[in-house]
Amino acid sequence: MPSFLRHFLFPHESNNQRAKLLHPSSWGLIIGLFTVFQLTINQLTISYPQILGYASQIAPETIIKLTNLKRQENGLLPLQSNPELSAAAAQKAADMFARNYWAHVSPGGTQPLYFITTAGYTYRYAGENLARDFSQAQAVVEAWMASPSHRDNLLNSHYQDIGIAVVDGTLDGRETTLVVQLLGTKLSAAPSLTQGAVTIVKPVQAASAPSTMNYEPLSKNPKISPFDITKLVSLALIVIFIAVLTIDVISAYRSKIVRWTSKSLAHLLFLLALLIAALIISKGQII
Amino acid sequence: MTFERDFAHHPMHYFTLLCIMLIGLWGIFWFNYSRAVQLGIILSMASSYVVWGIVHHAHHKDLHIKVVYEYILVALFSVLIFASLIFRS
């Protein structure tokens, strides 16, 4: 084995019986390099969005289908696709891009229900789920189902209609895919017999007309995702450190090495937890 | 102190650390829908880890600023990795 690899990865006389990678200077260097790597990704995402960006394969029809599947699994009636709600969802997404926000209520105070009413849908009940940066429809619906508040919305027996918009744009300088799901029941529809009805919230403030923009279901060419490349590098780094720490713990145990340093076994436990945590994190956010 | 003696003398220390990690992981898994909560959990895990290191070495009477610095670096590395993943997600 080349001596520099032995010096870098294994306990040896040359590194004071502790792999050079585990020395504070190496940790500091890795932290610095990883920070530079992240800053470079930021810059590349802005400068070369055709190479490094977010690509999505989400079709609104799939979201509706999966939502209805979840409802049926829970003994609820499926929702009907409603063009007015879809138009409202598209307007909401357009507004988020135009005003650069990621929230149910715009910075100017515009409620989601404003878009529903301006689209011509007079509601008895209405609700909204939002998601961003997901690449698969299945992942979006699963994320909503995992969140108690979004799940309640999805499985609300009062809703009869659904409208979905999947829109591409830029938020906070990042290329983003927004998924807006609007759920509702028309005022003209027969009131539900179920008790504990959802409160009808009126728009608190009418906003000026949303900026116009083109919104279309996405069908972009695949790109390198910043999330995927960050996850790949992160997992590789963690695995390398875990391997070196494992070697260090075994060597220290076998050779009965006495050192005045931090505990490699503790680092190993912590990095194993980090590895599992990193594996849990998946692409996409919901609110 | 050798690894063998360290572990034999302070099994509860390592058990406590394991519990902190397991509870943290459970939180990260449970709150998979809230990035802010997940970030809070990893920050708490990292802080607890540094405190664990200080307490453990203080018990050993081999606490030194260089040792604390090592724990801080490992914690910083972990937070940086996890926060980057959350930001990119």
Interface residues (C-beta under 8 A of the other chain):
Chain A: P24 W27 G28 I30 I31 F34 T35 Q38 I41 D133 A143 A146 S147 H150 P226 F227 T230 K231 S234 L237 I238 V249 A252 Y253 K256 I257 V258 W260 T261 S262 K263 S264 L265 A266 H267 L269 F270 L271 L272 A273 L274 I276 A277 A278 I280 I281 S282 K283 G284 Q285 I286
Chain B: M1 T2 F3 E4 D6 F7 Y14 L17 L18 M21 L22 G24 L25 I28 F29 N32 Y33 S34 R35 Q38 I42 M45 Y49 W52 G53 H56 H57 D62 H64 K66 V67 Y69 E70 Y71 L73 V74 A75 L76 F77 S78 L80 I81 F82 S84 L85 I86 R88 S89
